[in-house]
Amino acid sequence: MPKLDVFPTPQPLSPEERTFVRYVANMSESDRKALAATQDQPITPLAIAAIQIQPLAPLDKSEN
């Protein structure tokens, strides 16, 4: 098996990636700086509050 020069082998951009490249290429300088500033923010874990679901009261059979 031949050794690859680059691993993993580069893939062509997806349609979504090409759209993003066109979008960024047409951005104003201030928008580009704002987007770049978001890259400098640390990634913090999401905190999801626990939920409690109270049991339903049984239906009164005489109401049917």
Secondary structure, DSSP 4 states (H G I P E B T S, - for coil): -PPPSSSSPP-PPPHHHHHHHHHHHTS-HHHHHHHHHHHTSPP----------PPPPPPPGGG-
